[in-house]
């Protein structure tokens, strides 16, 4: 029974993290336009946090800093 409760709690936490992160990203897109927010997903953010160390050197952070070149012009 405790195992089922633990799994249910984990699922709720996962859902809350993903939903709130999407709200954060939607807001950040409008305020921090120098980042390519397509590279910053909940999974990427979790990987950055789990890795620890220097976040500025993380591959997802570096990718987010690079704005895609507009090839339509």
N, C-alpha and C positions, 0 to 999 in steps of 0.2 A: 504494500500500500504506500509506504513512504517513497519507494522508487517511482511509482506512478506520479505522486505529488511533485517530486523533484523534476521529473521530465516535463510535467505540465508547467511548472514554474519557469523552467528554462525556456520553454517555447514562448511563454508570455514575455519574458525578458528579451528574447531574440526579436519578437515582433515589435516591441516598444522601441528597441534600439534602431531597427530598420526604419520604422515609421518616423521617429523623431529625427533620425539622420537625414532622411529625405526632405523633411521640412527645413532642416538646417541648410542643406545643400541648395534648395530652391531659393532661400533667402540669400545665401552667400553668392549665388550666381549674379544677383543684381547689385551686390555691394563690392565684391572683389572680382572685378572683371578681368584682371590680369592672369587668372588661373583658368585652366581648362578643366572644368568641373566634371566632364565626362569620365575623367580618369579617377575620380574620387567617389568610390562606391562604399556602401557599408562594409563589404568584405575587405576592400583595400584599407579602409580605416582600421578595421580590427587587426589586420596584418601589421600595419604600422605600429599600433599600440602594443601588440604582442611581441614584436621584435625588439622594442626598446632601443637604447642607444641614441645615436644622432639622427633625429627624424629628418633633418634637412638633407641627409644623404640617402634617404630611402628611395627606391626606384619609383614608387607611386607619387611621392612628393615631387621628384624631378620631372616626371611625366606631366603632372598637373601644372607645373610652372610653364611648360611650353605650350603656347597658344598654337593651334593648328594654322597652317598657312592657308589663306583664302585663295583658292585656285580658280574661283569663278570669274575673276576680273580679267 
